[in-house]
Amino acid sequence: MKICGVTLASDAQRLVDLGVDALGANFWPQSKRYLEPAEAGFLRELSGKILRVGVFVNAGSDLPRRLVEEGIIDVIQLHGDETPEDARVFLDAGIPFLKAIGVRGVNDLAAAHDFGAKAILLDAHAPGVYGGTGQTIDWDLARRFIEENATLPLILAGGITPENVVEAIAAVRPAALDVASGAEIRPGVKDFGKVEALLVACRSGSNEGS
């Protein structure tokens, strides 16, 4: 599981302590969960303890590459309108990245393999907002994508909460879950009661599927 929208060093450390697999830091200035790159140094101290994902929206390549080179993040998440051509600079440089796709219907998934991403993240289609809305996607569509693309890991996002996480895992069987609004007190501040409930559900769901 990845908990996204981390803005506080204390929250990041607590995620590490709980054994969360990954955290996301949003470097898109218009996000409610924006983390100023100059204030992201605390992520460097977590190297090797948790997978650190930097979320970018139509940012070009300079900032994402710099944060990787500076040891702030491990993986880039392209969460905007990037094309496979935009992603090629990361592919050619050997920098691991995820590609998020806002899903309205099956046609949105046609180019999923063209990016060369390590995994595809499916989120609710949110023009101008780019995720974090708390809206769910069509889980049946996500499940069909997995069945038809067994070699491409799928990360399920969009409205995952402690109340629906068990149902989401059972319906989709994704490689991972990505949670932002469903694990918050308010944007950018985590609710660790919710985080722990999500973790319990993920671990029980994983055991049932093994």
C-alpha positions in Angstrom: 0.0 0.0 0.0 1.1 3.5 -0.8 -0.1 6.4 1.3 0.0 9.5 -0.8 0.0 13.2 -0.1 2.5 13.2 2.7 3.6 16.7 3.7 5.0 16.2 7.3 8.2 14.6 8.4 6.4 13.2 11.5 3.7 11.5 9.3 6.4 10.1 7.0 8.3 8.5 10.0 5.1 7.1 11.4 4.3 5.4 8.1 7.8 3.9 8.2 7.2 2.7 11.8 3.9 1.0 10.8 5.6 -0.8 7.9 3.7 0.9 5.1 5.3 -0.1 1.8 5.4 3.3 0.1 4.6 7.0 0.5 3.8 9.6 -2.0 4.8 13.3 -2.0 3.0 15.6 -4.3 5.2 18.1 -6.1 2.4 19.7 -8.1 2.0 23.3 -6.9 -1.7 23.4 -7.4 -2.3 20.3 -5.2 -4.0 20.6 -1.8 -1.2 18.3 -0.6 1.7 20.2 -2.2 5.1 19.7 -0.8 7.6 22.4 -1.7 10.7 20.6 -3.0 12.9 22.8 -0.8 11.0 21.4 2.2 11.3 17.7 1.2 14.7 17.0 2.6 13.2 14.9 5.4 12.5 12.2 2.7 16.2 11.8 2.2 16.5 10.4 5.7 14.0 7.6 4.9 16.0 6.1 2.1 15.9 2.3 2.3 13.1 2.4 4.9 10.1 3.0 2.7 9.6 3.5 -1.1 9.5 7.2 -1.7 7.3 8.2 -4.7 7.3 11.7 -6.1 4.1 12.7 -7.8 4.3 15.2 -10.7 1.8 16.7 -13.0 3.0 17.8 -16.5 6.2 18.9 -14.8 8.7 18.1 -17.6 11.8 16.1 -16.6 14.2 18.5 -14.8 12.6 18.5 -11.4 11.7 14.8 -11.2 15.2 13.8 -12.3 16.8 16.3 -9.8 14.9 14.9 -6.9 15.9 11.4 -7.8 19.5 12.4 -8.2 19.4 14.2 -4.8 18.1 11.1 -3.0 14.8 12.7 -2.1 12.7 10.1 -4.0 13.1 6.6 -5.5 10.3 6.5 -8.1 8.6 9.1 -10.2 4.8 9.1 -10.6 3.5 10.9 -13.7 0.0 11.9 -12.8 -0.9 14.4 -15.5 -1.4 14.4 -19.2 2.0 13.1 -20.1 2.5 11.1 -23.3 4.7 8.1 -23.9 7.1 10.5 -25.6 7.3 12.6 -22.4 8.0 9.4 -20.4 10.8 8.3 -22.6 13.4 10.5 -21.0 12.9 8.6 -17.7 12.9 5.2 -19.5 16.1 6.0 -21.3 17.7 7.2 -18.1 16.8 4.0 -16.3 14.7 5.9 -13.7 11.7 3.9 -12.5 8.3 5.5 -12.9 4.6 4.9 -12.6 2.0 6.3 -14.9 -1.4 7.3 -13.5 -4.4 7.2 -15.8 -7.7 8.9 -15.0 -10.3 6.4 -16.0 -13.6 7.2 -17.7 -13.9 4.1 -19.8 -11.9 1.3 -21.5 -10.5 3.7 -24.2 -8.5 5.5 -21.6 -6.5 2.3 -21.0 -5.5 1.7 -24.7 -2.1 3.3 -24.4 -1.2 1.8 -21.0 1.6 -0.4 -22.3 3.1 2.4 -24.4 4.7 4.3 -21.5 7.1 1.5 -20.4 6.1 2.2 -16.8 6.9 -0.1 -13.9 3.2 -0.1 -13.1 0.0 1.6 -14.1 -2.0 3.5 -11.5 -5.7 3.8 -12.2 -7.5 6.8 -10.6 -10.7 8.7 -11.1 -10.9 11.0 -14.0 -10.6 14.5 -12.6 -9.8 17.2 -15.2 -7.7 19.9 -13.7 -7.5 18.2 -10.3 -5.4 15.1 -11.1 -6.4 12.8 -8.3 -7.0 13.0 -4.6 -10.8 13.6 -5.1 -12.1 10.6 -3.1 -14.0 9.4 -6.2 -13.9 5.7 -7.0 -13.4 4.2 -10.5 -15.1 1.3 -12.2 -13.6 -1.6 -10.3 -14.9 -4.1 -12.9 -13.0 -2.3 -15.5 -9.8 -2.4 -13.4 -10.3 -6.1 -12.9 -10.6 -6.7 -16.6 -7.5 -4.7 -17.2 -5.6 -7.0 -14.8 -6.9 -10.1 -16.5 -5.9 -8.9 -19.9 -2.5 -7.4 -18.9 -1.1 -9.9 -16.5 2.5 -8.6 -16.9 1.8 -5.0 -16.1 1.2 -4.4 -12.3 -1.9 -2.3 -11.5 -2.1 0.1 -8.6 -5.7 0.9 -7.7 -6.5 4.4 -6.5 -9.6 6.6 -6.3 -11.8 6.8 -3.2 -10.2 3.9 -1.3 -11.2 4.1 2.4 -11.2 1.8 5.5 -14.9 1.3 4.8 -14.5 -0.1 1.2 -11.0 -1.4 1.1 -11.9 -5.0 1.7 -14.4 -4.8 -1.1 -11.9 -3.1 -3.4 -9.3 -5.8 -2.9 -11.8 -8.6 -3.4 -13.2 -7.0 -6.6 -10.0 -6.0 -8.3 -7.0 -7.9 -6.8 -4.6 -5.1 -7.6 -0.8 -5.3 -7.1 -1.2 -2.4 -4.6 -3.5 0.3 -3.4 -2.9 4.0 -3.4 -4.7 6.1 -0.8 -4.7 9.9 -0.2 -8.0 11.3 1.0 -9.1 8.0 2.6 -6.2 8.2 5.1 -6.4 11.9 6.1 -7.6 14.2 8.8 -7.4 17.0 6.2 -5.4 17.3 3.0 -1.7 16.6 3.7 -2.2 15.5 7.3 -2.6 11.7 7.9 -5.2 10.0 10.1 -3.3 7.0 11.6 -6.5 5.3 12.8 -7.5 5.1 9.1 -3.9 4.1 8.0 -3.9 1.2 10.5 -7.3 0.0 9.4 -6.2 0.1 5.8 -3.1 -1.8 6.6 -5.0 -4.5 8.4 -7.4 -4.9 5.5 -4.6 -5.0 2.9 -2.7 -7.6 4.8 -5.7 -9.8 5.4 -6.7 -9.4 1.7 -3.2 -10.3 0.5 -3.2 -13.5 2.7 -6.6 -14.5 1.3 -5.4 -14.1 -2.2 -2.1 -16.1 -1.7 
